[in-house]
Amino acid sequence: MRFRRMAVRITGFAILAAVAACSDTGPTTGPEPTPLIRPQQPLDMASLSRALPGFGGLFVDHGVPTVYLTDPGQRGLAEQLLAGFARARGAAGIRVLAARFAYRDLDTWFQQVSNEGFAQGNVVFVDLDEAANRVLVGVERGAAHANIRALAARLGVPAEALTVRDVEPIHQLASLQDQVRPVVAGLQINFPGFLCSLGFNAVSGGQNSFVTASHCTTTQGGVEGTQYFQSLSSQPNSFIGTEVADPAYVRGKGKNSPCPKGRRCRMSDASRAAYAAGVPFTLGGIAQTSGPNNGSLVITGTFTIVGEGGEIVGDVANKVGRTTGWTQGVITNTCVNTGVSGSNIVQLCQNFVSAGVGGGDSGSDVFLDTGAGVRLLGVLWGGNGAGTQFVYSPIANVEQELGPLTTF
């Protein structure tokens, strides 16, 4: 699923266990046209851009699907193509905003700036900002905006198409709670010297497994057989499994590579571990606490996964992790190429959520609550230093790298 991309510099840290998309059309008397976007179909911005002339981006604004168009005469077509999508979100229709730039152009400029921008230094992220119809570059506070603007000008990006903003760096997160059986998502896990959170249970090729962050292994990228305990290795009967899948990071190979020059990239910060024989777990289960954003770590029930993916900017995403429990907030950016501060890693096509996070929440499940079960969105792996924003790898990226996963 490609909405767009962005880039973020991230500072890695872990907490020691010991410290712890023609023309306008009018009404018709025939059958309603088949929408391009079906209610539960993941959005494909590239397809929408091809089907809808002048398409400039799509996001959700207070529950209302909102589309940018460079040609207002295409409103009727936009309404037809997105009718099913709007109904699925309980909206009576869509809102149309005037766009300055076409999505295709923004996507090209985004890729160019992302590929070159990190070499400027102090770049936190590069994003195709659907909600603003611009390319957005986040830089560390105090960094010169002029360097990014000069780069964009050299690349042929119109000055009006670029926004440069001071932002906080994004940090990898790693830090504890009770031993719980059967094992569900959101619980604390312990691997040598560190604490993280269990993302979700899955079956891969018949192998009972769980997924967490790649950096929640002894070595990020590459399989070295990391052993996991829940919740601490010092507890009896706490060993739960061993790392079996964690693709290596790949270096950028020139301007046609999606990975920026001089960086190592993957599509997800995710790894898979095989459960040890006899460890009970609940497939599709996520621990639920008493309420979102209240700091409670007390388990009061279980969320049940009923689907995967389908998120868009403006949706409310949730996570449950061992440090800050259940937090939720708005998805502010999608498919962001995200740089990890203090390293040469760029995680490609990641999503940002404005919600609480803390050390040790790395590996957490991220999900969309439908009211009749939840849709698994991916694996949380990073956040800003203020603990007010988290970053996650979309489930499509996770399965692209780890292979097909049965998650419910």
Secondary structure, DSSP 8 states (H G I E B T S, - for coil): --S------EEE---BGGG---------SS-----SS-TTS---HHHHHHHSTTEEEEEEETTEEEEEES-GGGHHHHHHHTHHHHHHTT-SS-EEEE-SS-HHHHHHHHHHHHHHHGGGS-EEEEEEETTTTEEEEEEETT--HHHHHHHHHHTT--GGGEEEEEE--EEE--------SSEEET-EEEETTEEEE--EEEEETTEEEEEE-TTSSSSSSS----EEESS-TTSTT-EEEEEEE----EE--STTSSS-TT-EEES---EEEEE-TT--EEEEEEEEESSTTS----EEEEEEEEEE----TT-EEEEEETTTEEEEEEEEEEEEEEE-TTSSEEEEEEEEEES---TT-TT-EEEEE-SSSEEEEEEEEEEETTSS-EEEEEHHHHHHHH---B--
